[in-house]
């Protein structure tokens, strides 16, 4: 999984356009980069111990 995360990060940070003797390369579109960022952020959030939602039982004082 770490390899996939690294590959997505590298591809999303690639050059806008590059051309050389062998040809040219174009960067991924902005919506694709945003989707990659959201995907990586959701994976990081899913791995955290606190999932962002905690259930607690509230007991008012004086009741048992």
N, C-alpha and C positions, 0 to 999 in steps of 0.2 A: 504494500500500500504506500509506503514511503516513496518508492520510485515513481508511482503515479502522481503523487502530490508534487514531487520535484519537477516532473515533466510538465505538468500543467502550469506550474509557476514559471518555468523557463520559457515555455511557449507564449504565455501571456505577456512576458516582459520582452519578447523579441522585437527586432527592428520594424519600423513602419514599412520601409521598402529598402531593399538592398539589391544592387545589381553588380555584376562582375563579368569576367570573361566567360563563365559557364552559364549565365542566365540571370534571372531576377527572382526575388522573393518578396512577398507582401505579408504584412503583419495581420494577425487575426483582427476581425472587426470588433469594435467597441462593445456591442451587446454580448459577444462571445467572451470577451475578457471579464465583463461584469458577471456573467453566469459562472465563469471559472472562479472568480473571487467569492461569490456567494456559496458555491459548492465547497470550497476549501474552508470558509468560515463556519459552515454548518457542520463539517466533519470535526473541526476543532471544538466547537461547542458541544457536540455529542460526546466527545471524549472526556469532557470536564466532569468532575465529581458532583458539582452542584449544577443541576440541570435547569436552573432558573425558575423552577416552580416548587414550592415547599408547602406541604400541608401540615398545619398545626391545629391541635384541638384547643379551643379557647374555653376555659372554665372560669366564670366570674367568681370573684371572692365571696365567701360566705355560703357557697353551695357545695355540697359534697355528694 
